[in-house]
Amino acid sequence: MKIKKLIYGLLGAGGVLVACDKIEEGYMSSNIYYVTDPFTVEQGLTTYSEALELDNSTGPVNVELLDIRNVETGKTEEAWYSESEITFWKEKINSETDTTWEQVAAKYSMQPYPTFQVNPVGGRLEFSEGTLNVPVGEYEIDIKVSNVKETRVIRNACTIILTESSSFIKEGTYDLWNSSNSGTRPNPVVTYKELKGDDLEAFKSKLAAAGGEYNEDYGYMILKVLDHYGEAFDWTPNTGANSGGEIRQRQSDLGSYEKRSPWQKMYYTSDAMIAPFPMAPFPLINAPTSTDDLSYYRIIPSATTKGVDIWLRFSWFIQRKGVFEITYQLKGADDTGVVQRVKK
């Protein structure tokens, strides 16, 4: 037993001695790696990885991209080396004074920016919106790492998985109902989709019928609110003193998509609000009179069998350009929670 204790003690002391050895200036480990590997990136979204794990290599280190290959073909994918126009803000938008798009546009510029780069300090992988122009798939990168003394080439340093963007919506708070109403609150069911092909062509016709003209350089949010049975509420303004259709903005001191994009005309149809936006994200600002990032609306009492205001509030942000339809259905958990539109 004493012998075993002596051996363990010597091993422990040796471990301490090794741990206390000073790392030589210019030392480079053979175990440099990315912690997250593979690393998944969604097309069109600005994304960053962690820096390289240097495993006690002495810094500073310089990291250089040597190649990025398609795993399936084994060939270099040139699209990763392209540049795209990216928004650079020169100053902050003033929500009280910047009420035209010309005023907003004067505060930013579009500049070319790499689709992908490896940060030379630390090796962080950096992806811009330009990944929309890169085919989805799996890619491998080779890098070169160097410090004051050594250089090491790392083949297949990380696998990058580029996927189609599904996170075009940054979902925030949504709520509904009226505090004076009794009964079970509806359970909102929210769905999103990006319109393409025939759906996009149908949208262009719908926008034209509402008095708008489709601009391929713009993005569009289409917001629909449905009752329990899938009937859409009417957003079309009426000519009454209390203007608005079945869905209207709440009181003047609360935010709305209209107030958060004052430079852009909104369009209203019998089943949707259409919000064009010249640049992403949408919306760019909060409303001047609001202290939060919510957009407040109400369904008027005469539009439902409930006979009371139904309050809605949303804080969705659209993170890239495209034509996106958001459908918000008020599903009732039981009979007291069912919201049914009164058909005219």
N, C-alpha and C positions, 0 to 999 in steps of 0.2 A: 504493500500500500504506500509506504514511504517512497519507494522507487518511482511509482506511478506519479505521485505528487511532484517529485523532483523533475520528472520528464515534462509534465504539464507546465511546471513553473518555468523551465528552460524554454519551452515552446512559446509560452506567453511573453517572456522577456525578449525572445527573438522577434516575435511579432511586433513588439513595441519598438525595437530597434529598426526594423524594416520600415514601419510606419513613420518613423521620425527622420528617415533618410531624406535629405534635401533633393528636390527634383532639379535636375540639371537644366540650365538655361538652354532653350532650343529643343528640349525633349518633345517628341511627338509620339503619341500612343498609336498602336496598331488597331485600336478598337474605337475609332471615331465613327459616330453613327447618328441618324435621326431617330428620336424617341418614337415619333408617330410614323410608322412605316408598315403598310402603305398609307399615303396621305390623300384624302378625298377632297376634291374641289368641285364646286358646282359652276357650270358655265355662267359667265356674266357677273359673278359676285367677287368683289375684292376680298382676297383671302391671304392669310399669312400662316406659315408654319412656325414651330419653335426653332430656335437656333440649334446648330449641331451640338451634340454631346461630345466634348473634347477629351473626356477621360484623363484629366490631369495634364494634358498637353499644355505647354507654356505658350502664352500669348505675347503679343497679339498674333492672330492668324489671319491669313488672307485666303478667301475661298473663291474659286473660279469654276464656272460651268464649262464642261468640256463637250458634253453631248446630251441630247434628250431624244430617246428612240421610242417608236411605237413597239410595244411588246409583241404584238401579233406579227408585224412585218419585219421587225428588226432594223428598220430604216429610220434615219433622222427625220423628225417631223418639223419641217421648216416653219409651219404656222406659229410655233412657239416663239420664234425669233422675230415676229412681226411687231409693229407698233400700232396703237389705236389712239384716237382722240379722246382724251380724258379731261373732265372738268376740274379746273383749279380756281378756287375762290380767292379773290383779292381783298374782299372785305365782307362783313356780315350783312345779311339782309335786314333791313329795318321794317318790321311788319306794319308800322304806322304810316311810313312815308313812301315805301316802295309799293305802289299800287298799280303800276303798269309793268308789262314784261320788259319794256325798254329800260326801265330803271333797274330791274333785276339783272338783265343781260349785261349791263355796264359793270357789274360787280364780279364777273367771272370771265375766264378765257378758256378756250379749248387748246390743249397742247398734246403733242405726240408723247406717248408713254409706252414702255415695253409691256407686252402681254405677259411675259414671265421673265423673272430674273432671280439670280441667287445673290443675296446681299454679301458683298465681299468681306464684311466684318461680321463674323459669326455664322454665316452660311444660311441665314433664314431664307426660306422659299417664299417668293412674293408673286402673287397672281393679280392681274387687273381685270377690268371689264372686258378686255380684248379676248378673253378665253371663249367668248361667244363665237369667235371665228376659228376655233380649234376643234377638230373632230373629237367627239367623245371616245373614250377608250382608256387603255392602260399604257403608261409610259414609264420608262426607266431613265434615270439620269446618272451621268458620270461627272465627278467633280475632282478638282485638284486643291489640296489644302497645303499651305506652306507657312512656316514661321521663319525666324531669323537663321535657323540652322538646317531645317529639313523640309522636304517636299514629299507629299504622299498623294498618289492618284487612287481614288476610290471608285471602282467600277460598281454599277448598280447600287449607288449610294441610297437611293430611295425610289420606291414605286409610286407614281402619281396616278390616281384614278380620277379621270375627268368625267363627270356625269351631267346629264341634262338638268337644267335648273328647275327645281321644284319649289324653291324658297323665294319666289318672286314677291311673296307677301310676307311682311313682318307683322304677325298677328298680335294685336294688343287687346285692350279691354273691349268687351261689348256687353251691354246690359239692356234691360227693357222693363216695362211695366209702369204702373202708376202707384204711388204710395197709398193712394186712397182706395185702391181696388183690393177686394178680398178674393180669396181663392188661390189655387196653385199657379205659380208663375210658369209661363211657357218655357220650354227648353229649346233655345235656338240651335238650329242645325246649319252650319256654315260650310259652303263648298266654294272652291275656286277653280277656274280653268283659264288657260290662255287660248284665245281664239285664233285659229289658223284655217287655211283652206276655205271650204264652203262657208264655215261659220264666220270667218273674217269678211268674206264678200257680203254675207247677209247683214253683218254689222254696218258695213259701209253704206248700204242702202238705207238702213234704219237711221243712221246719223244724218244722211241727206234729207230724209223725210222730216227730221226734227229741225232742219234749218242749218245743219253743220256741213262742213266739207272735210273729208278725211285727209289727214296730213301724215304721210309715211314717216316723217321725222319726229312725230309726236308719239307719246304713249296715251292710253285711254283706260280709265277705270269705269266699268259698268256695274252699278250697284242695284240689285234687285231685292225687294222685301216681299216675301210670300206669307200667306196665312197657313193655317194648319193643313189645309187641303191642297195647297200648291197654287192658289190664286194669287196673282201679283197685284200689289197695291199700285195705284195710279200716282205718278209724280207730276203729271201735267198741271201747270198752274191754271187756276180759274180766274175769272174777272171780278170776283167779289171783293168787298172791302178788306176782308182778311184773306189776302191772296195766298194761293197755294192749292195744291191738289189734295189727295188723301194723305200724303206725307209732306210735312212742312218742317222748316227749321224751328228750333225752340226759341226761347226769349233772346233778346238782342245782346245780352252780356255773355252768352255762351258761344262756343266755337262751332264751326261747321266746315264742310269741305269748301263751300263757297267763300267763306271768310278766310280760309287758309290758302286760297289760291285766287286772290282778288283780281289778278291781271288776266284771268282766263274765263271766258264765257262757258257756263254749264248748259247742258241740253237735257230736256226732260221729255219722257215718253210715257205712254200709258202703263209701262211696266218697269221702267228703269230711270235712274239718273246717270248721265254720261258726263264724265269729267275728263277733258283733255289735259295733258300735261306736257310741256315742251321739254322737260328734263326730269330725270329721276334723282333722288327719290321723290315720290309724291305722297303727301304734300310736303313742300319745302319748309313751311313755317307754321307756327301756331297762330290762332286768331289774335288780333291786337287786344281784345277785351277779355281773353280767356287766360286762365292760369294753368291750364293743362293741355294735353295734346289730343283731347277728345273732340269728336264732331257729334253734335246733338240734334236729334230730329224727333218728331212725334207723329203718330198716326192719329188723325182727328177722330173724335167720338162717333160721328155719323158714318164712318167707314167700316166699323166692325159691329158685330152683335153684342159686344161688351158695353158699348155706349159710353166709354171713357177714353181719355187720352191714353195712348200707349207710347211710352217714352222709349226712345232708342238712343244708344250712344256707341260710337265706334272709334277706334284709334288704329286702323290698319294703315300701314305704310307699304307702298309699292316700290320695290328696290331697284327695278330696271325698267327700261322702256318695253312696250308690248301692248297688246290689247287684252285686258284681263277682266273677266266677269266674276263678280262676287255675288253669290246668292245666299240670302239670309232668311231662313224659314222659321216661323214661330210655331214649333211643334208643342202641343199640349200633352202633359204627362197624364192628365185625366180630364173629365168633362169640364171641370172648373178652370182648367188652364188652356182650353181650346180658344184660339183667336180665329174667328171666321169673318172674311170680308163680306160686306153687304153689297151684293151685285146691283148695279144701276140699270 
